[in-house]
């Protein structure tokens, strides 16, 4: 039980880390519409809080990208220089660098999925420039209107790999490039916030909400992936319930063993009765015997399972083929140990009480008949 749950914990934490690693701690959105006007007042208010480490204004919009004769659509994310610190993007780069604000010129960082579609390199010795087409809001959408898109060229400085969905959908550009492409003035889509280490996420969220008012919505990185976390939690409880059902079925072996033990000791029970032992005393002897069997077996199983998980986490004996990591992740959680121990004791009490109560009662009735 502990091995299965620890293996599930390892995979669950791996998935959560992948999705949360590059998410900002907090993100401010407008409650109505896609954009809002940022006149630096919101950022200034947010930065007055001690727990804030960095902030970055964000512009997000669907665009078309062209390289040579290849086209694709992707979500452009315009960010400020501090974004690379907030998102820890450098740790996911597989080629080039994550410098959006190059000394020579602005550059973009694209997902590996987009790179494969466009067949573009981030090496400046080759043609590493892409053309981004932004849809202008003030222009009327028509096949006859050639001014509906605003094209701008930008080199590819780096390639990242985070998740297949993100890699095929997003590319990142400097904030000023996105602003110029879409011809925005002071409009932005969001403000992403990075917190200092050990900052209380929900407390800071409430403090920011009080500062900026109710026209804006604030989400934590967990709330942005709320479905993922709820699904993981539901899956874990389903796994636990299935294992519990299997464990309950296995307790019939204990009930059978205890029943056989009581039947085997019928002569000894009769001797105890003859010596004046009460029914309660005889029941307690076999009841404690059943508890000892359950407790010793449960603790031994937990200890052995924890040891195997420890060996796997340190020596990585079980490998994973064609995965983002080369070994099966395991993580033992104290709450799991407590839940399992509670289940063992609860089932142990029931499985020990039923045979001792029923058979000893029958034996006493037959003895004094």
N, C-alpha and C positions, 0 to 999 in steps of 0.2 A: 504493500500500500504506500509506504513512504517513498519507495523508489519511483513508482508511477507518478505520484503527486510532485515529487522533486523534479522529475524529468519534464512534467508539464509546466512547473514553475519556471524552469530554465528556458523553455521555448517561449513561454508567455513574456518573460522579461526581455528576451532577445527581440521579439517583435515590438514590444513597447519602446525599447531603447532605440530601435531603428526609426520608428515613427516620431519619437519625441526628441531625438538627438538634435535635430535641426529646427525644431519648432521654438519660437520665442516663448518665454515664460508667460507673457501676457500680450494680448492683441486688442487694440481698440478699433471698433467698427462703428459706422453710422447705423442707427436703428432704421432709418428710412433712406432708400436709395443706395447707390453704389459708392458715391463719393461724398466728401464734405470739404469745406474750405478750411484750410489750416493756415492760420496767420501767426504761427509760432507760439500762440498763447497756450494751447493745449500741451505742447511739448515742454514749454517753460514750467507750467504747473506740475507736470509729471516729474520733471527733473528736480523739483524742490524736495521731493521725498528722499530720505537717506538711503532707503533700500534699493533705489534705482541705480543700475550700473551703466546701461546704454539704452538709447532709443533710436529708432530708425523710421522715417516716413516711408510709406510703401505706396507704389502705384502698380496695380495689376490690371491687365487687359489682354483679351485674346487678340493675337496678331497672326499675320502670315509671314513666313520666313522663306527666303530664296537663296540658294547657293548654286551657281551655274544654271543648270536646267532642272534642278530638283526643288520642289516646293513642299512645305508642310505648314500646318497651323499649330501654334503653341501658346501657352500662357506666358506673357512677358511679365517679369517681376522687377520693377525699378526700385532700387534700394540705395540707402546712403552708405557711407564708408564703414560705419559702425556695425552694419549688418553681418559682416564676416565674423565679427567677434560674437554677436548674439547667436548666430546660427551654427557656429563651429563648422563652417562649410569646408575649410581647408582639410579637415580629417577625412572627407569623402571624395577628394580630388583624385582622379586616376590618370590625368594627363594635364600638362600645362600648370598654370597657377590660378589662384582665385582673386587676382588683383583687378577689381573693377575700375579703379582710378589709377591707371598707369601714368607714369611721368610723361611719356610721349603722347599717349592718346587713351581715351576710354576704351574699355574692352568688355566683352560679355563672357559669361560662364554658362555652358549649356549642359543638359543632361545627355548621358551616353546614348539614350534612345533617339534623341533628336540628331545627335552626331551621325548615327548610323543611317538615319533617313536622308540626311543632306549630304553624307559622304564628305564632311568638312574636317580639316585638320586644325589644330590649335598652334601648329608650327608656322611661324611667320616666314619661313623660307618657301612655303607654298601659299596657295590662295586660301587664306584663312578668314576672309571677310564675308559676312552674310549681309543680306539686305532685309530689313525688317519693315513690313508694311502695317502702319497703324490706321485704323478706321477713324475718320474725323467725324465728330458728333454734329458739327454744324452743316456738314454736307448732306445732300439728299441722296439716299442710297438708290442707285440706278445703274444699269449696265452701260448707259450712255455717258454717265458722269465719271470721267477719268480722274477727277480731283477728290474722289471719295476716300482714297488712300493716300497717306503721306509716307513715302519711302525714305529710310535713312540707313546708311551703311555703318557697320560696326565690326571690328575684328573679334575673333574667338580667342580668348586668352587661356581658357581652361575647360575641362570636361569633368563632371561629377557623376557619381553613381550612388544613389541613396536607396530608392525602391523603384521597381519597374514602372509603377504608375507615375511617380514624380519625375523619373528620368525621361519619360516619353512626353511629358506634358509641359515642363517648366524650363525656362532659360532666364538668367539673371543679368540685368544691365544696370548701369549707374542711374541714379534717380533723375539727374538732369537730362539724360538721353531719353528716358521714358516720357518725361515732361515735355520735351521738345517734339517727340514723335507724335504725341496725342494732342499737342498744342494746348496743354493745360496752363492755367495761371497759378492759382493757389490750391487747386483741387488735389486731393489724395484719396486713396481707398482705405488706408489703415495706418496705424502706428504700432510697430512692434517694440516690445520692451523686454530688456534683459535685466534680471535681478541679481543682486549680490548674493554670494554664497550664504546659505542658512537663512535667507529671508523667508518670511511666512507668506506663501503665495496668496492665500485667500484674504489675509489681513491687508496686504498691499493692494489687492484688487478692490477691496471695499474702500480703502483710503483714496484710491484714484477715482473711483466712481463718485465719491463725495466731492472731489475737486472739480470734475469735468461736467457733472450734471447727468440728467436722465436722457439726454438726446443721443447718448452713445452707449453701445454695448461693449462689455469687456469679457473676453473669454480667456481662460487659462489654457495651457497646452494640452491638459487632460480633457477639458471640455470640447476642444476642437476635434479631438479624436474620441469623443464620448462613446460612440457606437462600438469602436474597437475594444475599449476597456470593459464595457458592459458585456460584450460577446465573450471576451476572455474569462470574465468572472462567471458567466453562466456556464461556459464549457467546463470550467474547473469544478463547479458544483455538480454538474452532471456526471463527470468522471468520478467524483467522490461518492455520489449516490450509487453508481454502478458497482464501485469497489465495496461499498458498504453492503450492498445486496449479496455480492459474492462472499463477503466475510460472514454474513448472517447464515448463508447456506452452509458454510464450512463449520459453523458452531454445532451443527447436528452431529458431527463427528465427536465433539466434546461431550454433548448430551449422551450419545451412545456409549462412549467410553466410561462416563461417570455412572451410567445405568448398569453397565457390566460390572463395574467395580462394586457397586452396592449389592448386586445380586450375588457376586462372588463372596462378599463378606456377610452373608445372611447369618451364618453360624456365629460369627463374632458379634453381630448386632444382637442376636438372641442372648449371648453371654452377657453383654452390657445391660440388656434389659433385666436379666436375672439378678445382676448385681445392683439394680436399682436406678439405672440411668433413665432419665426422662426422654421423652420424644424430642424435645427441643434440643437437648444435648447431642443426641445422635444425629439429628438433622444438621446441627452446626458443624459437626466433625466433617461430614461429607460436603456440606456447603463451602466450608473453608478450603477443602481439598480442590473443589472445582474452581474457586477463586485463584488459588495458587497456580493451578494449571494455566488458566487464562492470563494471569498477570505475568508469570515467568515467560510464557510463550510470547506475549505481546511485547514486553520489554526487550526480550532477546531479539525479536523480529525488528523492532525499532532501532536497536543498537546495530544490528547487522546491516539493515538498510541504510542507516546513516553512515556507517563505515564505507559501504560500497559507493555511496554518493560522494563521500569525501575523496575516495581514491579516484573516481571518475573526474571530479572537478580539478584535482591536482595533477593527475597523470594522463587524463584524456585518452583512456583506453578504447572507448567506443567511438569510432569515427563516423563522420557524415560525408557522403560523396556528393559532389556537385552542389555544395551549399555555400552560403556566405561565410560560414565558419567550418572548420574541418573536424570538429568534434561535437558530441551531443552535450548540450549545456544542462547542468543540473543545479538546483538551488534548494537547499533544505530550509524551510521556514518553521520557526518555533510554533506558530499557530497551528500548523499542520500536525506537528508532534502532539500538541495538546488535544487537538480534535481526535486524533487516532487513539490516544491513550484513553480519552473519555469514552469513545465508542467501545474500545476493548473492555473497559471496566463495566459499562452499562450492559453490553451483551453478555459479559461474563457473569454478572449477577443474575440475569434472567436465566441463562443456560445452566447455572449451578442450582438455582432455586427450584426450577420445575421438576427435575428428576428426583432430587432429594425429598422435596415435599410430598410428591405423589407416591413414590415407592416406600418411603419410611412410614407414611400414614397407613398404607396397605399392610405393611409388615406388622405394625403395632396392632392393627385391628385383628389380623390373623393370629397373632401371638396370644391375645387376651380373649379370643373367642371361646 
